[in-house]
Amino acid sequence: MVKYKSVFFLLFYFLTTVCILTQNYFAQPDLTIGNYTINPLNYSKGQSLTFTITIKNMGNQTSNMCKVAFYLNSAITYSNATVLNVINVPSIPPNGQYTFPFIYPIPGNYPDNGTNYILLKIDPTNLVNETIETNNNFYLTQTINISSTVVNEIHLPYPILFIHGLNSSSNTWNPLLGSLQAYYGWSYGGRIDACLNMDGNNSFCSINDYNMFTNINGIQNADMYTLNFDVNPNGTPFNNTVLSNQSAIYKQGYAVRDAINLILQKTGKNKVILVGHSMGGLASRQYLQNPNYYQSDNKHHVAKLVTVGTPHGGSNASLLGLEGFVGLDDNSEAVRDLRTTYWSITDAIPGTFLFGGLEFLISNYDTYYNYDVNCNGFQYDAIIGLNAKPIPSDVDYSCIIGSGGLNNGDDVVPDYSANLNNFYPNIADTFNLPDNTLFNVWHNHIHTFPSYNTMNIDEPDIPSLAYQINPNNKYWFIHSRQPQDKPNIDLDYFKLKIPYHSLFQLQLWDISNFYTQCQIIDSITNMPVFNFIANGRNFLDTAINLSPNTYYLKFSSIPNDYSVYYPICFSYKISNITSISQLTNIDNLSDLVNIYPNPTSQSLNIQSPIHFNSLKIFDITGKQIYENKEISNNHFYINLSDFPSGFYTLQINFDDTNFIVKKFVKQ
């Protein structure tokens, strides 16, 4: 009998253990898609794809925060599919669901027309331990149609102007532009052509020897533009025969000026972002550091200067078999301006354009077609070097520095020379891009890397340089890795102006960092009036009341290596507050009402955006001496000529429960 009892207990224990293990195994989340709505169904390239979708947890345990990746393809396959975005999914309780909108631009260079599928991968990095791990790939049975037409939606607060370097052309930006279009959907507005040597005479230099061939009808309203100096005097681009793309930097600065003016007119924006590769960075600086170049209102209208492999301290690289200078005319104006020093057997002097000096002395050291650095037709001027001129403090600066090459730089520009901080201390963020391959001339490739160049274009991280944004526009920004010498916390500041007491509605879409933080900061008190932490959510739609003022919209997160590829969209709206129901905080009610003049001798005006029902006035003893229960509008006038001089309390009633009290003085 004892034997049978022992067997029974062993069997009971075994079955209980199996049940517990089985229960624990199946007690897991299981994520899948639910309902979705795509609207509209027909798109042009460049338009923002919009739909709403539900993620469901069919399991019996809460899921962890995870990601969902969205793809676009003309076939039901991930092979050769275009990745649109990878965004957050918050924790979802058992048998619960999370519904959110998705907005993302279809790239203007998207390869497939016609019928296309939206594909998803839920939890692509396996952050959630699911009951079934093999059922997270889906496609939406509702297809969309994409036409071959390309439209330019605007995604950035300011347009970007890309400026190429020495003996190059706007085509040098094509790899980067293609990546920016494919990754972020940024739109391209066209090429701006300028010839810098119209008479073809290299021995004589003049500012007037320059012509811009592109007019306002030659470009479109967009996010990105290129400036091209590789142009012949007849306007034919590329393979120019007059050294236009090797002309003096003084003339390049004027071309930058006119290109900015053209873009401002086309886009209606008030600033641009300049991105210069190699000498293109010096052309940008020539414009920025010479106020006589500025626009007609005497302002430069530049929000940020981004330089990539720019020789801020010059470069003495020449025709030494280096790939970066094939085809270079070593006697050109540009080579003259780019010199760190001029050579001789016994001595050397600093490069005149960058460090200053007398023009005619250059001929004692090096031979060029002319020595007229400032392009005024006279070769005996004393030049103030670019690095001796003030640089605007209201511009955000950053630079990519090639390092590890043959000259401790990118094989053409030394790392010391490419660092703007060596000439204007602590002014720029710096990103070091190492050259790990011997004889690979990074100078010719450094501007093609999308991740580094996007980090270089990062939004300002201090309020004083914040980008101005306007209501009813969608903007995209990117959380990216920070410079090596800074904490890896990406701060992005935008500035907005509230002109009247407003109901402020803020929306964020496609949040890709679990702990992205958003704050609205009062510019006067420097205190946040709103704070949001994503906690895995990918969408925010909130409304608060704001008083007339300037505010900063601040985004912050700790990015990873992939964050740079996943932009976040946001937009805001403002509307007049016309009823009590629109107030998110009833304490703001008093701020909305204005009484004037105060003190007053004859009358008192009461102005409110919200209709009020009645008024009462009390004297200094608390005695009610006036009442009006028939207020018919939001602006009311009281004649106080019969009131004695003194202190009074005004009670303004909005309904049976809400009122405010204001003090005034009758003189």
PELIN-V438396 format. One record per residue. N is the residue number from 1. RES is the residue in one small letter. PHI is phi as a letter, one per 20 degrees, with the letter a starting at -180 (none if undefined). Layout:
n = <N	N>
res = <RES	RES>
phi = <PHI	PHI>
//
This chain:
n = <1	2	3	4	5	6	7	8	9	10	11	12	13	14	15	16	17	18	19	20	21	22	23	24	25	26	27	28	29	30	31	32	33	34	35	36	37	38	39	40	41	42	43	44	45	46	47	48	49	50	51	52	53	54	55	56	57	58	59	60	61	62	63	64	65	66	67	68	69	70	71	72	73	74	75	76	77	78	79	80	81	82	83	84	85	86	87	88	89	90	91	92	93	94	95	96	97	98	99	100	101	102	103	104	105	106	107	108	109	110	111	112	113	114	115	116	117	118	119	120	121	122	123	124	125	126	127	128	129	130	131	132	133	134	135	136	137	138	139	140	141	142	143	144	145	146	147	148	149	150	151	152	153	154	155	156	157	158	159	160	161	162	163	164	165	166	167	168	169	170	171	172	173	174	175	176	177	178	179	180	181	182	183	184	185	186	187	188	189	190	191	192	193	194	195	196	197	198	199	200	201	202	203	204	205	206	207	208	209	210	211	212	213	214	215	216	217	218	219	220	221	222	223	224	225	226	227	228	229	230	231	232	233	234	235	236	237	238	239	240	241	242	243	244	245	246	247	248	249	250	251	252	253	254	255	256	257	258	259	260	261	262	263	264	265	266	267	268	269	270	271	272	273	274	275	276	277	278	279	280	281	282	283	284	285	286	287	288	289	290	291	292	293	294	295	296	297	298	299	300	301	302	303	304	305	306	307	308	309	310	311	312	313	314	315	316	317	318	319	320	321	322	323	324	325	326	327	328	329	330	331	332	333	334	335	336	337	338	339	340	341	342	343	344	345	346	347	348	349	350	351	352	353	354	355	356	357	358	359	360	361	362	363	364	365	366	367	368	369	370	371	372	373	374	375	376	377	378	379	380	381	382	383	384	385	386	387	388	389	390	391	392	393	394	395	396	397	398	399	400	401	402	403	404	405	406	407	408	409	410	411	412	413	414	415	416	417	418	419	420	421	422	423	424	425	426	427	428	429	430	431	432	433	434	435	436	437	438	439	440	441	442	443	444	445	446	447	448	449	450	451	452	453	454	455	456	457	458	459	460	461	462	463	464	465	466	467	468	469	470	471	472	473	474	475	476	477	478	479	480	481	482	483	484	485	486	487	488	489	490	491	492	493	494	495	496	497	498	499	500	501	502	503	504	505	506	507	508	509	510	511	512	513	514	515	516	517	518	519	520	521	522	523	524	525	526	527	528	529	530	531	532	533	534	535	536	537	538	539	540	541	542	543	544	545	546	547	548	549	550	551	552	553	554	555	556	557	558	559	560	561	562	563	564	565	566	567	568	569	570	571	572	573	574	575	576	577	578	579	580	581	582	583	584	585	586	587	588	589	590	591	592	593	594	595	596	597	598	599	600	601	602	603	604	605	606	607	608	609	610	611	612	613	614	615	616	617	618	619	620	621	622	623	624	625	626	627	628	629	630	631	632	633	634	635	636	637	638	639	640	641	642	643	644	645	646	647	648	649	650	651	652	653	654	655	656	657	658	659	660	661	662	663	664	665	666	667>
res = <m	v	k	y	k	s	v	f	f	l	l	f	y	f	l	t	t	v	c	i	l	t	q	n	y	f	a	q	p	d	l	t	i	g	n	y	t	i	n	p	l	n	y	s	k	g	q	s	l	t	f	t	i	t	i	k	n	m	g	n	q	t	s	n	m	c	k	v	a	f	y	l	n	s	a	i	t	y	s	n	a	t	v	l	n	v	i	n	v	p	s	i	p	p	n	g	q	y	t	f	p	f	i	y	p	i	p	g	n	y	p	d	n	g	t	n	y	i	l	l	k	i	d	p	t	n	l	v	n	e	t	i	e	t	n	n	n	f	y	l	t	q	t	i	n	i	s	s	t	v	v	n	e	i	h	l	p	y	p	i	l	f	i	h	g	l	n	s	s	s	n	t	w	n	p	l	l	g	s	l	q	a	y	y	g	w	s	y	g	g	r	i	d	a	c	l	n	m	d	g	n	n	s	f	c	s	i	n	d	y	n	m	f	t	n	i	n	g	i	q	n	a	d	m	y	t	l	n	f	d	v	n	p	n	g	t	p	f	n	n	t	v	l	s	n	q	s	a	i	y	k	q	g	y	a	v	r	d	a	i	n	l	i	l	q	k	t	g	k	n	k	v	i	l	v	g	h	s	m	g	g	l	a	s	r	q	y	l	q	n	p	n	y	y	q	s	d	n	k	h	h	v	a	k	l	v	t	v	g	t	p	h	g	g	s	n	a	s	l	l	g	l	e	g	f	v	g	l	d	d	n	s	e	a	v	r	d	l	r	t	t	y	w	s	i	t	d	a	i	p	g	t	f	l	f	g	g	l	e	f	l	i	s	n	y	d	t	y	y	n	y	d	v	n	c	n	g	f	q	y	d	a	i	i	g	l	n	a	k	p	i	p	s	d	v	d	y	s	c	i	i	g	s	g	g	l	n	n	g	d	d	v	v	p	d	y	s	a	n	l	n	n	f	y	p	n	i	a	d	t	f	n	l	p	d	n	t	l	f	n	v	w	h	n	h	i	h	t	f	p	s	y	n	t	m	n	i	d	e	p	d	i	p	s	l	a	y	q	i	n	p	n	n	k	y	w	f	i	h	s	r	q	p	q	d	k	p	n	i	d	l	d	y	f	k	l	k	i	p	y	h	s	l	f	q	l	q	l	w	d	i	s	n	f	y	t	q	c	q	i	i	d	s	i	t	n	m	p	v	f	n	f	i	a	n	g	r	n	f	l	d	t	a	i	n	l	s	p	n	t	y	y	l	k	f	s	s	i	p	n	d	y	s	v	y	y	p	i	c	f	s	y	k	i	s	n	i	t	s	i	s	q	l	t	n	i	d	n	l	s	d	l	v	n	i	y	p	n	p	t	s	q	s	l	n	i	q	s	p	i	h	f	n	s	l	k	i	f	d	i	t	g	k	q	i	y	e	n	k	e	i	s	n	n	h	f	y	i	n	l	s	d	f	p	s	g	f	y	t	l	q	i	n	f	d	d	t	n	f	i	v	k	k	f	v	k	q>
phi = <none	f	f	f	f	f	f	f	f	f	f	f	f	f	f	f	f	f	f	f	f	f	f	f	f	e	e	c	f	b	e	b	e	d	f	b	c	d	b	e	d	d	c	e	f	n	f	e	f	c	b	d	b	d	d	d	d	e	e	d	c	f	e	f	f	b	c	c	d	d	c	c	b	e	c	e	b	e	f	m	f	e	f	e	a	c	c	f	c	f	g	c	f	g	l	e	b	c	d	b	e	c	c	b	f	f	g	f	d	f	f	d	e	n	f	c	d	e	d	c	c	e	l	f	d	l	f	d	e	e	g	c	e	d	d	d	d	c	c	e	f	f	e	d	d	d	e	f	f	d	d	d	e	d	c	d	f	c	f	d	d	e	c	e	d	f	l	c	b	f	f	f	e	g	f	f	g	f	f	f	f	f	f	d	m	f	e	d	e	p	d	d	e	b	e	d	b	f	e	m	e	e	e	c	c	b	g	f	e	b	b	e	e	e	d	f	e	e	c	d	f	a	e	c	b	c	d	c	e	e	c	e	f	e	n	f	e	m	l	f	d	c	l	g	e	c	e	f	f	g	f	f	g	f	f	f	g	f	f	f	g	f	f	f	f	f	e	m	e	d	b	c	d	d	c	d	e	l	f	f	f	f	f	f	f	g	f	f	e	c	g	f	e	f	f	f	e	m	c	e	m	d	e	b	d	d	d	c	m	e	e	f	d	n	b	d	f	b	f	d	n	f	g	f	d	f	n	f	e	f	d	f	f	f	f	g	f	e	f	f	b	e	d	b	f	d	b	b	c	f	g	f	f	e	c	n	q	e	g	f	f	g	f	f	c	c	d	c	f	b	c	e	f	e	l	d	n	c	d	c	e	e	d	e	f	g	f	d	e	f	d	g	e	e	c	e	c	b	b	e	d	f	b	n	e	f	d	m	c	d	n	c	d	f	f	f	f	f	e	f	f	f	d	c	g	l	e	c	f	c	c	e	d	f	e	d	c	f	m	e	f	f	g	e	c	f	e	d	f	f	f	f	f	f	f	f	e	g	f	f	d	c	f	f	d	g	f	f	c	c	f	m	c	e	c	d	c	c	e	c	g	d	g	f	e	c	g	e	c	e	d	c	d	c	d	c	d	d	e	b	g	c	e	d	d	d	c	c	c	l	f	d	d	g	d	g	d	c	c	d	d	f	f	e	e	m	d	f	d	b	b	c	d	f	l	n	f	d	b	c	b	c	c	c	e	c	e	g	r	e	c	d	e	d	d	b	a	d	f	d	f	d	g	f	e	c	f	d	d	b	b	b	c	c	b	f	e	d	b	g	f	e	e	e	b	f	f	f	g	f	f	e	d	d	d	b	f	b	f	c	d	c	b	c	e	c	c	b	f	d	f	d	e	b	c	c	c	c	e	f	e	n	e	f	c	b	b	c	d	c	e	d	b	e	c	c	c	d	e	d	f	e	e	f	f	q	d	c	d	d	d	d	d	e	b	f	c	d	b	c	c	c	d	b	c	e	e>
//
